[in-house]
Amino acid sequence: MTPLKHLTILFTLSANLLIYSQNHLTGLGETRLSIQNEIDSKYNIKFEARSRYNLYKNEVITFENKQLDFIHFSTFNINSKNHIALGIQYRLREAIDGESDEFRLTQQYNYTKASKQLRFNHKLKLEQRFFKTLTIIRPRYLYGIDFPLKGEKLDIGESYLTTYTEALLSVSKKIKPTLDQRATALIGWLISEKSKLQFGIEYRLDNYNINRNEKLYMLTSCNIKV
């Protein structure tokens, strides 16, 4: 399959989600700081802090904090294309908006393949989400593409585009299985050899097999290598 066909498939999936969206979208923002340390060629660790907040809710512009996330990932590089990772996350909500806090474990497999200036990414995740009165098992699959916006190689000071779509299934003994779909587009800048800035949007279609819930996120992030 040619790179153009890959892009066509990805953008078609994203467009279909927007076509079926309704006017009562909830608007949110998410800001993330990620610090990564490469221990050696086979192993690296990442620590991440993430804040989520409401921007538009019930047809009213607002700013309300929702949660804070604290995340750690350990990634093992099998080779240049195959990677496995283990993650641990704590989501603080009860002290902010009254919802239950969450403890999460993640197992991840990532396959990447480069073709000229394009890089294709397949990511499989299995999550165990622990709440006060509920445990949810959630498999996830992501397909993404990223590439520099100028030339075939990303140089310092230049920008790039990252876009992906992700499907999620949530399963629990206490609730019916639910399906989610996400579509994301990010513009990034390589500030230096060890730092990147990203801005973009993400459309989420949550619980669409039971009670459709639509959200639009404004995303900002900073990635630093130490």
C-alpha positions as CSV (number, residue, x, y, z in Angstrom):
1,M,0.0,0.0,0.0
2,T,1.4,3.4,-1.0
3,P,1.9,6.2,1.6
4,L,-0.9,8.2,-0.1
5,K,-3.3,5.4,0.4
6,H,-2.3,5.1,4.1
7,L,-3.0,8.8,4.5
8,T,-6.3,8.6,2.6
9,I,-7.5,5.8,4.9
10,L,-6.5,7.6,8.1
11,F,-8.1,10.9,7.1
12,T,-11.3,9.2,5.9
13,L,-11.7,7.5,9.2
14,S,-11.3,10.9,11.0
15,A,-13.7,12.6,8.6
16,N,-16.4,10.0,9.1
17,L,-16.3,10.7,12.9
18,L,-16.8,14.4,12.3
19,I,-19.6,13.9,9.8
20,Y,-21.6,11.9,12.4
21,S,-20.9,14.4,15.2
22,Q,-23.7,16.5,16.7
23,N,-23.8,20.1,18.0
24,H,-23.6,19.3,21.7
25,L,-19.9,18.6,21.8
26,T,-18.1,19.1,25.1
27,G,-14.9,21.0,24.7
28,L,-11.9,20.2,26.9
29,G,-8.2,21.0,27.1
30,E,-5.3,18.8,28.0
31,T,-1.7,20.0,28.8
32,R,1.1,17.5,29.2
33,L,4.8,17.6,30.2
34,S,6.8,14.5,29.4
35,I,10.4,13.8,30.5
36,Q,12.3,10.8,29.0
37,N,15.6,9.3,29.9
38,E,17.4,6.8,27.6
39,I,19.2,4.5,30.0
40,D,20.8,2.6,27.1
41,S,20.1,1.5,23.6
42,K,17.6,-1.1,24.9
43,Y,15.8,0.6,27.7
44,N,14.3,4.0,28.4
45,I,12.0,5.5,31.0
46,K,9.4,8.3,30.8
47,F,7.7,10.3,33.4
48,E,4.6,12.4,32.5
49,A,2.4,14.9,34.3
50,R,-0.9,15.8,32.6
51,S,-3.7,18.2,33.4
52,R,-7.3,18.0,31.9
53,Y,-9.9,20.8,32.2
54,N,-13.3,21.8,30.8
55,L,-13.4,24.6,28.2
56,Y,-16.9,24.4,26.8
57,K,-19.8,22.5,28.6
58,N,-23.6,22.7,28.4
59,E,-23.2,25.4,25.7
60,V,-21.2,27.7,28.1
61,I,-17.6,28.7,27.8
62,T,-15.9,27.8,31.1
63,F,-12.6,26.8,32.7
64,E,-12.9,24.0,35.3
65,N,-10.1,21.6,36.3
66,K,-11.1,18.0,36.0
67,Q,-8.1,15.8,36.9
68,L,-4.3,15.4,37.2
69,D,-2.5,12.4,35.9
70,F,0.9,11.1,36.9
71,I,2.4,8.5,34.6
72,H,5.5,6.3,34.3
73,F,6.4,4.1,31.4
74,S,9.4,1.7,31.0
75,T,10.1,0.9,27.4
76,F,12.2,-2.0,26.1
77,N,13.5,-1.9,22.6
78,I,13.5,-5.3,21.0
79,N,14.9,-3.8,17.8
80,S,14.5,-0.6,15.8
81,K,10.9,-1.5,14.8
82,N,9.5,-3.4,17.8
83,H,9.1,-2.1,21.4
84,I,7.3,-3.3,24.5
85,A,6.4,-1.1,27.5
86,L,5.0,-1.3,31.0
87,G,3.1,1.6,32.5
88,I,1.7,2.8,35.8
89,Q,-0.6,5.7,36.3
90,Y,-2.5,7.5,39.0
91,R,-5.4,9.8,38.2
92,L,-6.3,12.4,40.8
93,R,-10.0,13.4,40.5
94,E,-11.8,13.1,43.9
95,A,-10.1,16.3,45.4
96,I,-10.8,18.2,42.1
97,D,-14.2,17.4,40.8
98,G,-15.5,14.7,43.2
99,E,-15.2,11.7,40.8
100,S,-13.3,8.6,41.8
101,D,-9.5,8.5,41.7
102,E,-8.0,5.9,39.4
103,F,-5.0,3.6,39.5
104,R,-4.0,2.1,36.1
105,L,-1.6,-0.5,34.8
106,T,-0.7,-0.7,31.1
107,Q,1.0,-3.3,28.9
108,Q,2.0,-2.0,25.5
109,Y,3.4,-3.3,22.2
110,N,4.5,-0.8,19.5
111,Y,5.6,-1.5,15.9
112,T,7.0,1.3,13.8
113,K,8.0,1.3,10.1
114,A,9.6,4.1,8.1
115,S,9.1,4.8,4.4
116,K,11.0,7.7,3.1
117,Q,9.8,10.7,5.1
118,L,6.7,8.9,6.5
119,R,6.7,6.8,9.7
120,F,3.8,4.4,10.4
121,N,2.9,3.3,13.9
122,H,0.8,0.4,15.2
123,K,0.2,0.3,18.9
124,L,-1.6,-2.3,21.0
125,K,-2.4,-1.6,24.7
126,L,-4.0,-3.6,27.4
127,E,-5.1,-1.5,30.5
128,Q,-6.4,-2.5,33.9
129,R,-8.3,0.5,35.4
130,F,-9.0,0.3,39.1
131,F,-11.6,2.6,40.7
132,K,-13.1,2.5,44.2
133,T,-16.0,0.3,43.3
134,L,-15.2,-0.8,39.7
135,T,-12.4,-2.5,37.7
136,I,-12.3,-2.0,33.9
137,I,-10.2,-4.0,31.4
138,R,-9.6,-1.9,28.3
139,P,-7.8,-3.1,25.1
140,R,-6.8,-0.4,22.7
141,Y,-5.5,-0.3,19.1
142,L,-3.9,2.8,17.5
143,Y,-2.8,3.4,13.9
144,G,-0.8,6.5,13.2
145,I,1.4,8.4,10.7
146,D,3.9,11.2,11.3
147,F,6.2,13.0,8.9
148,P,8.2,16.3,8.6
149,L,6.3,19.1,6.8
150,K,9.5,20.1,4.9
151,G,11.8,17.6,3.2
152,E,12.4,14.0,4.1
153,K,14.3,14.6,7.4
154,L,13.2,16.5,10.5
155,D,15.8,19.1,11.4
156,I,16.0,21.4,14.4
157,G,13.6,24.3,14.1
158,E,11.3,22.4,11.7
159,S,7.8,21.2,12.1
160,Y,6.1,17.9,11.6
161,L,2.6,16.4,11.5
162,T,1.4,13.5,13.7
163,T,-2.1,12.0,13.1
164,Y,-3.7,8.8,14.3
165,T,-6.9,7.0,15.0
166,E,-7.6,4.7,18.0
167,A,-10.3,2.2,18.9
168,L,-11.0,1.2,22.5
169,L,-13.1,-1.5,24.2
170,S,-14.0,-1.3,27.9
171,V,-15.1,-4.5,29.7
172,S,-16.2,-4.9,33.3
173,K,-18.4,-7.3,35.3
174,K,-20.5,-4.4,36.5
175,I,-21.2,-2.6,33.3
176,K,-22.0,-3.4,29.7
177,P,-19.0,-3.4,27.2
178,T,-18.5,0.0,25.6
179,L,-16.8,1.1,22.4
180,D,-14.8,4.4,21.9
181,Q,-13.1,5.9,18.9
182,R,-10.6,8.7,18.7
183,A,-9.1,10.8,15.9
184,T,-6.1,13.1,16.6
185,A,-4.0,15.5,14.6
186,L,-1.0,17.3,16.0
187,I,1.5,19.9,14.7
188,G,4.9,19.6,16.4
189,W,8.2,21.5,16.4
190,L,11.6,20.1,17.0
191,I,12.9,22.9,19.3
192,S,16.3,21.2,19.9
193,E,17.8,17.7,19.8
194,K,16.1,17.0,23.1
195,S,12.9,18.9,23.1
196,K,9.6,19.1,21.1
197,L,6.4,21.1,21.4
198,Q,3.1,19.9,20.1
199,F,-0.3,21.5,19.5
200,G,-3.4,19.9,18.1
201,I,-7.0,18.6,18.4
202,E,-8.5,15.3,19.3
203,Y,-12.1,14.2,18.6
204,R,-13.5,11.4,20.9
205,L,-16.6,9.4,20.3
206,D,-17.2,7.7,23.7
207,N,-19.7,4.9,24.5
208,Y,-21.1,5.0,20.9
209,N,-22.6,1.5,21.1
210,I,-24.8,2.5,24.2
211,N,-25.0,6.2,24.9
212,R,-23.1,8.4,22.4
213,N,-20.9,11.0,24.0
214,E,-18.8,13.4,21.9
215,K,-15.8,15.4,23.1
216,L,-13.3,17.7,21.4
217,Y,-9.9,18.2,23.0
218,M,-7.4,21.0,22.6
219,L,-4.0,19.4,23.2
220,T,-0.7,21.0,24.1
221,S,2.4,19.1,25.1
222,C,6.1,19.5,25.8
223,N,8.5,16.5,25.4
224,I,12.0,16.7,26.9
225,K,14.8,14.1,26.8
226,V,17.4,14.2,29.5
